[in-house]
Structure formats: C-alpha cells, structure tokens
Amino acid sequence: MRNIQVEESRLRMLLGSHAEMRDLLATQRRTSSGW
C-alpha cells in the first residue's frame, strides 16, 4: 500500500512540473509572437 502512495505522489510531482513547463513555454510563445 505504501508503495502505491509513493508512486502516486511521484506521478503528481511529474505532472505538476510538466504543467509548469507547459505554462512557461506558452508564456514564452505568447511574448515572442508579440501578444
């Protein structure tokens, strides 16, 4: 059971960082396109 919790938190962390990266890329694209 504990193992599953660790995997879940790890996945959540990965997804969170991925979302942050996506947001960063989106903002960079927006500024570079002149929005």
PDBQT receptor file of N, H, CA, C and O in Angstrom, charges set to zero:
ATOM      1  N   MET A   1       0.833  -1.209   0.000  1.00  0.00    +0.000 N 
ATOM      2  CA  MET A   1       0.000   0.000   0.000  1.00  0.00    +0.000 C 
ATOM      3  C   MET A   1       0.866   1.256   0.000  1.00  0.00    +0.000 C 
ATOM      4  O   MET A   1       0.601   2.210  -0.731  1.00  0.00    +0.000 OA
ATOM      5  N   ARG A   2       1.901   1.239   0.830  1.00  0.00    +0.000 N 
ATOM      6  H   ARG A   2       2.117   0.464   1.425  1.00  0.00    +0.000 HD
ATOM      7  CA  ARG A   2       2.756   2.424   0.937  1.00  0.00    +0.000 C 
ATOM      8  C   ARG A   2       3.434   2.703  -0.414  1.00  0.00    +0.000 C 
ATOM      9  O   ARG A   2       3.597   3.854  -0.818  1.00  0.00    +0.000 OA
ATOM     10  N   ASN A   3       3.821   1.624  -1.094  1.00  0.00    +0.000 N 
ATOM     11  H   ASN A   3       3.688   0.689  -0.765  1.00  0.00    +0.000 HD
ATOM     12  CA  ASN A   3       4.481   1.797  -2.383  1.00  0.00    +0.000 C 
ATOM     13  C   ASN A   3       3.598   2.573  -3.347  1.00  0.00    +0.000 C 
ATOM     14  O   ASN A   3       4.069   3.465  -4.053  1.00  0.00    +0.000 OA
ATOM     15  N   ILE A   4       2.322   2.231  -3.370  1.00  0.00    +0.000 N 
ATOM     16  H   ILE A   4       1.940   1.507  -2.796  1.00  0.00    +0.000 HD
ATOM     17  CA  ILE A   4       1.384   2.896  -4.280  1.00  0.00    +0.000 C 
ATOM     18  C   ILE A   4       1.324   4.387  -3.972  1.00  0.00    +0.000 C 
ATOM     19  O   ILE A   4       1.280   5.215  -4.882  1.00  0.00    +0.000 OA
ATOM     20  N   GLN A   5       1.322   4.724  -2.684  1.00  0.00    +0.000 N 
ATOM     21  H   GLN A   5       1.358   4.051  -1.945  1.00  0.00    +0.000 HD
ATOM     22  CA  GLN A   5       1.257   6.141  -2.313  1.00  0.00    +0.000 C 
ATOM     23  C   GLN A   5       2.485   6.874  -2.842  1.00  0.00    +0.000 C 
ATOM     24  O   GLN A   5       2.375   7.986  -3.358  1.00  0.00    +0.000 OA
ATOM     25  N   VAL A   6       3.645   6.253  -2.712  1.00  0.00    +0.000 N 
ATOM     26  H   VAL A   6       3.734   5.350  -2.293  1.00  0.00    +0.000 HD
ATOM     27  CA  VAL A   6       4.882   6.885  -3.193  1.00  0.00    +0.000 C 
ATOM     28  C   VAL A   6       4.793   7.116  -4.694  1.00  0.00    +0.000 C 
ATOM     29  O   VAL A   6       5.128   8.192  -5.188  1.00  0.00    +0.000 OA
ATOM     30  N   GLU A   7       4.338   6.098  -5.416  1.00  0.00    +0.000 N 
ATOM     31  H   GLU A   7       4.066   5.223  -5.015  1.00  0.00    +0.000 HD
ATOM     32  CA  GLU A   7       4.209   6.231  -6.871  1.00  0.00    +0.000 C 
ATOM     33  C   GLU A   7       3.227   7.338  -7.224  1.00  0.00    +0.000 C 
ATOM     34  O   GLU A   7       3.455   8.104  -8.160  1.00  0.00    +0.000 OA
ATOM     35  N   GLU A   8       2.139   7.418  -6.476  1.00  0.00    +0.000 N 
ATOM     36  H   GLU A   8       1.954   6.796  -5.715  1.00  0.00    +0.000 HD
ATOM     37  CA  GLU A   8       1.123   8.445  -6.748  1.00  0.00    +0.000 C 
ATOM     38  C   GLU A   8       1.708   9.835  -6.583  1.00  0.00    +0.000 C 
ATOM     39  O   GLU A   8       1.529  10.700  -7.440  1.00  0.00    +0.000 OA
ATOM     40  N   SER A   9       2.415  10.045  -5.468  1.00  0.00    +0.000 N 
ATOM     41  H   SER A   9       2.561   9.342  -4.772  1.00  0.00    +0.000 HD
ATOM     42  CA  SER A   9       2.994  11.369  -5.213  1.00  0.00    +0.000 C 
ATOM     43  C   SER A   9       4.033  11.693  -6.285  1.00  0.00    +0.000 C 
ATOM     44  O   SER A   9       4.148  12.838  -6.722  1.00  0.00    +0.000 OA
ATOM     45  N   ARG A  10       4.785  10.677  -6.703  1.00  0.00    +0.000 N 
ATOM     46  H   ARG A  10       4.691   9.747  -6.348  1.00  0.00    +0.000 HD
ATOM     47  CA  ARG A  10       5.801  10.897  -7.740  1.00  0.00    +0.000 C 
ATOM     48  C   ARG A  10       5.141  11.324  -9.049  1.00  0.00    +0.000 C 
ATOM     49  O   ARG A  10       5.597  12.248  -9.722  1.00  0.00    +0.000 OA
ATOM     50  N   LEU A  11       4.053  10.626  -9.392  1.00  0.00    +0.000 N 
ATOM     51  H   LEU A  11       3.683   9.875  -8.845  1.00  0.00    +0.000 HD
ATOM     52  CA  LEU A  11       3.322  10.965 -10.614  1.00  0.00    +0.000 C 
ATOM     53  C   LEU A  11       2.779  12.384 -10.532  1.00  0.00    +0.000 C 
ATOM     54  O   LEU A  11       2.842  13.150 -11.493  1.00  0.00    +0.000 OA
ATOM     55  N   ARG A  12       2.238  12.717  -9.350  1.00  0.00    +0.000 N 
ATOM     56  H   ARG A  12       2.187  12.095  -8.569  1.00  0.00    +0.000 HD
ATOM     57  CA  ARG A  12       1.669  14.050  -9.171  1.00  0.00    +0.000 C 
ATOM     58  C   ARG A  12       2.757  15.104  -9.357  1.00  0.00    +0.000 C 
ATOM     59  O   ARG A  12       2.533  16.139  -9.984  1.00  0.00    +0.000 OA
ATOM     60  N   MET A  13       3.936  14.830  -8.805  1.00  0.00    +0.000 N 
ATOM     61  H   MET A  13       4.118  13.989  -8.295  1.00  0.00    +0.000 HD
ATOM     62  CA  MET A  13       5.044  15.778  -8.928  1.00  0.00    +0.000 C 
ATOM     63  C   MET A  13       5.434  15.939 -10.397  1.00  0.00    +0.000 C 
ATOM     64  O   MET A  13       5.634  17.053 -10.881  1.00  0.00    +0.000 OA
ATOM     65  N   LEU A  14       5.540  14.804 -11.099  1.00  0.00    +0.000 N 
ATOM     66  H   LEU A  14       5.378  13.899 -10.705  1.00  0.00    +0.000 HD
ATOM     67  CA  LEU A  14       5.910  14.849 -12.510  1.00  0.00    +0.000 C 
ATOM     68  C   LEU A  14       4.885  15.642 -13.309  1.00  0.00    +0.000 C 
ATOM     69  O   LEU A  14       5.241  16.495 -14.123  1.00  0.00    +0.000 OA
ATOM     70  N   LEU A  15       3.610  15.352 -13.068  1.00  0.00    +0.000 N 
ATOM     71  H   LEU A  15       3.321  14.659 -12.407  1.00  0.00    +0.000 HD
ATOM     72  CA  LEU A  15       2.548  16.054 -13.795  1.00  0.00    +0.000 C 
ATOM     73  C   LEU A  15       2.572  17.537 -13.470  1.00  0.00    +0.000 C 
ATOM     74  O   LEU A  15       2.386  18.373 -14.354  1.00  0.00    +0.000 OA
ATOM     75  N   GLY A  16       2.800  17.864 -12.209  1.00  0.00    +0.000 N 
ATOM     76  H   GLY A  16       2.950  17.185 -11.491  1.00  0.00    +0.000 HD
ATOM     77  CA  GLY A  16       2.843  19.266 -11.795  1.00  0.00    +0.000 C 
ATOM     78  C   GLY A  16       3.969  20.003 -12.498  1.00  0.00    +0.000 C 
ATOM     79  O   GLY A  16       3.761  21.088 -13.041  1.00  0.00    +0.000 OA
ATOM     80  N   SER A  17       5.170  19.416 -12.490  1.00  0.00    +0.000 N 
ATOM     81  H   SER A  17       5.339  18.534 -12.048  1.00  0.00    +0.000 HD
ATOM     82  CA  SER A  17       6.298  20.077 -13.134  1.00  0.00    +0.000 C 
ATOM     83  C   SER A  17       6.054  20.182 -14.636  1.00  0.00    +0.000 C 
ATOM     84  O   SER A  17       6.436  21.171 -15.261  1.00  0.00    +0.000 OA
ATOM     85  N   HIS A  18       5.420  19.166 -15.215  1.00  0.00    +0.000 N 
ATOM     86  H   HIS A  18       5.110  18.362 -14.707  1.00  0.00    +0.000 HD
ATOM     87  CA  HIS A  18       5.122  19.188 -16.644  1.00  0.00    +0.000 C 
ATOM     88  C   HIS A  18       4.178  20.339 -16.972  1.00  0.00    +0.000 C 
ATOM     89  O   HIS A  18       4.360  21.039 -17.968  1.00  0.00    +0.000 OA
ATOM     90  N   ALA A  19       3.178  20.526 -16.131  1.00  0.00    +0.000 N 
ATOM     91  H   ALA A  19       3.031  19.958 -15.322  1.00  0.00    +0.000 HD
ATOM     92  CA  ALA A  19       2.217  21.611 -16.349  1.00  0.00    +0.000 C 
ATOM     93  C   ALA A  19       2.927  22.953 -16.247  1.00  0.00    +0.000 C 
ATOM     94  O   ALA A  19       2.667  23.860 -17.037  1.00  0.00    +0.000 OA
ATOM     95  N   GLU A  20       3.823  23.078 -15.276  1.00  0.00    +0.000 N 
ATOM     96  H   GLU A  20       4.034  22.341 -14.634  1.00  0.00    +0.000 HD
ATOM     97  CA  GLU A  20       4.560  24.333 -15.117  1.00  0.00    +0.000 C 
ATOM     98  C   GLU A  20       5.394  24.614 -16.359  1.00  0.00    +0.000 C 
ATOM     99  O   GLU A  20       5.423  25.741 -16.852  1.00  0.00    +0.000 OA
ATOM    100  N   MET A  21       6.073  23.584 -16.866  1.00  0.00    +0.000 N 
ATOM    101  H   MET A  21       6.049  22.668 -16.465  1.00  0.00    +0.000 HD
ATOM    102  CA  MET A  21       6.896  23.754 -18.060  1.00  0.00    +0.000 C 
ATOM    103  C   MET A  21       6.031  24.190 -19.235  1.00  0.00    +0.000 C 
ATOM    104  O   MET A  21       6.411  25.067 -20.010  1.00  0.00    +0.000 OA
ATOM    105  N   ARG A  22       4.857  23.563 -19.356  1.00  0.00    +0.000 N 
ATOM    106  H   ARG A  22       4.548  22.851 -18.726  1.00  0.00    +0.000 HD
ATOM    107  CA  ARG A  22       3.950  23.892 -20.457  1.00  0.00    +0.000 C 
ATOM    108  C   ARG A  22       3.519  25.349 -20.353  1.00  0.00    +0.000 C 
ATOM    109  O   ARG A  22       3.466  26.059 -21.357  1.00  0.00    +0.000 OA
ATOM    110  N   ASP A  23       3.211  25.793 -19.133  1.00  0.00    +0.000 N 
ATOM    111  H   ASP A  23       3.254  25.215 -18.317  1.00  0.00    +0.000 HD
ATOM    112  CA  ASP A  23       2.806  27.185 -18.934  1.00  0.00    +0.000 C 
ATOM    113  C   ASP A  23       3.945  28.117 -19.316  1.00  0.00    +0.000 C 
ATOM    114  O   ASP A  23       3.726  29.134 -19.974  1.00  0.00    +0.000 OA
ATOM    115  N   LEU A  24       5.161  27.770 -18.904  1.00  0.00    +0.000 N 
ATOM    116  H   LEU A  24       5.338  26.944 -18.370  1.00  0.00    +0.000 HD
ATOM    117  CA  LEU A  24       6.320  28.604 -19.226  1.00  0.00    +0.000 C 
ATOM    118  C   LEU A  24       6.476  28.710 -20.738  1.00  0.00    +0.000 C 
ATOM    119  O   LEU A  24       6.670  29.800 -21.276  1.00  0.00    +0.000 OA
ATOM    120  N   LEU A  25       6.389  27.568 -21.422  1.00  0.00    +0.000 N 
ATOM    121  H   LEU A  25       6.231  26.682 -20.985  1.00  0.00    +0.000 HD
ATOM    122  CA  LEU A  25       6.518  27.570 -22.876  1.00  0.00    +0.000 C 
ATOM    123  C   LEU A  25       5.423  28.412 -23.506  1.00  0.00    +0.000 C 
ATOM    124  O   LEU A  25       5.671  29.152 -24.459  1.00  0.00    +0.000 OA
ATOM    125  N   ALA A  26       4.217  28.301 -22.978  1.00  0.00    +0.000 N 
ATOM    126  H   ALA A  26       4.016  27.700 -22.205  1.00  0.00    +0.000 HD
ATOM    127  CA  ALA A  26       3.089  29.054 -23.530  1.00  0.00    +0.000 C 
ATOM    128  C   ALA A  26       3.331  30.551 -23.379  1.00  0.00    +0.000 C 
ATOM    129  O   ALA A  26       3.097  31.313 -24.316  1.00  0.00    +0.000 OA
ATOM    130  N   THR A  27       3.794  30.974 -22.216  1.00  0.00    +0.000 N 
ATOM    131  H   THR A  27       3.984  30.355 -21.455  1.00  0.00    +0.000 HD
ATOM    132  CA  THR A  27       4.044  32.405 -21.993  1.00  0.00    +0.000 C 
ATOM    133  C   THR A  27       5.178  32.881 -22.891  1.00  0.00    +0.000 C 
ATOM    134  O   THR A  27       5.115  33.982 -23.437  1.00  0.00    +0.000 OA
ATOM    135  N   GLN A  28       6.208  32.065 -23.046  1.00  0.00    +0.000 N 
ATOM    136  H   GLN A  28       6.259  31.170 -22.602  1.00  0.00    +0.000 HD
ATOM    137  CA  GLN A  28       7.328  32.442 -23.910  1.00  0.00    +0.000 C 
ATOM    138  C   GLN A  28       6.842  32.613 -25.345  1.00  0.00    +0.000 C 
ATOM    139  O   GLN A  28       7.209  33.572 -26.024  1.00  0.00    +0.000 OA
ATOM    140  N   ARG A  29       6.016  31.680 -25.798  1.00  0.00    +0.000 N 
ATOM    141  H   ARG A  29       5.717  30.901 -25.246  1.00  0.00    +0.000 HD
ATOM    142  CA  ARG A  29       5.493  31.744 -27.160  1.00  0.00    +0.000 C 
ATOM    143  C   ARG A  29       4.659  33.012 -27.337  1.00  0.00    +0.000 C 
ATOM    144  O   ARG A  29       4.730  33.690 -28.361  1.00  0.00    +0.000 OA
ATOM    145  N   ARG A  30       3.868  33.309 -26.308  1.00  0.00    +0.000 N 
ATOM    146  H   ARG A  30       3.809  32.758 -25.476  1.00  0.00    +0.000 HD
ATOM    147  CA  ARG A  30       2.988  34.472 -26.384  1.00  0.00    +0.000 C 
ATOM    148  C   ARG A  30       3.815  35.754 -26.503  1.00  0.00    +0.000 C 
ATOM    149  O   ARG A  30       3.507  36.619 -27.323  1.00  0.00    +0.000 OA
ATOM    150  N   THR A  31       4.861  35.875 -25.690  1.00  0.00    +0.000 N 
ATOM    151  H   THR A  31       5.112  35.172 -25.024  1.00  0.00    +0.000 HD
ATOM    152  CA  THR A  31       5.677  37.091 -25.708  1.00  0.00    +0.000 C 
ATOM    153  C   THR A  31       6.461  37.180 -27.017  1.00  0.00    +0.000 C 
ATOM    154  O   THR A  31       6.637  38.269 -27.564  1.00  0.00    +0.000 OA
ATOM    155  N   SER A  32       6.932  36.036 -27.520  1.00  0.00    +0.000 N 
ATOM    156  H   SER A  32       6.789  35.151 -27.076  1.00  0.00    +0.000 HD
ATOM    157  CA  SER A  32       7.724  36.064 -28.751  1.00  0.00    +0.000 C 
ATOM    158  C   SER A  32       6.844  36.401 -29.953  1.00  0.00    +0.000 C 
ATOM    159  O   SER A  32       7.309  37.011 -30.916  1.00  0.00    +0.000 OA
ATOM    160  N   SER A  33       5.567  36.001 -29.895  1.00  0.00    +0.000 N 
ATOM    161  H   SER A  33       5.190  35.505 -29.114  1.00  0.00    +0.000 HD
ATOM    162  CA  SER A  33       4.659  36.291 -31.018  1.00  0.00    +0.000 C 
ATOM    163  C   SER A  33       4.127  37.712 -30.935  1.00  0.00    +0.000 C 
ATOM    164  O   SER A  33       3.481  38.189 -31.868  1.00  0.00    +0.000 OA
ATOM    165  N   GLY A  34       4.392  38.393 -29.823  1.00  0.00    +0.000 N 
ATOM    166  H   GLY A  34       4.917  38.006 -29.065  1.00  0.00    +0.000 HD
ATOM    167  CA  GLY A  34       4.005  39.797 -29.701  1.00  0.00    +0.000 C 
ATOM    168  C   GLY A  34       2.627  40.012 -29.131  1.00  0.00    +0.000 C 
ATOM    169  O   GLY A  34       2.043  41.076 -29.336  1.00  0.00    +0.000 OA
ATOM    170  N   TRP A  35       2.074  39.020 -28.407  1.00  0.00    +0.000 N 
ATOM    171  H   TRP A  35       2.549  38.156 -28.240  1.00  0.00    +0.000 HD
ATOM    172  CA  TRP A  35       0.746  39.178 -27.805  1.00  0.00    +0.000 C 
ATOM    173  C   TRP A  35       0.839  40.028 -26.556  1.00  0.00    +0.000 C 
ATOM    174  O   TRP A  35      -0.173  40.278 -25.903  1.00  0.00    +0.000 OA
TER     175      TRP A  35
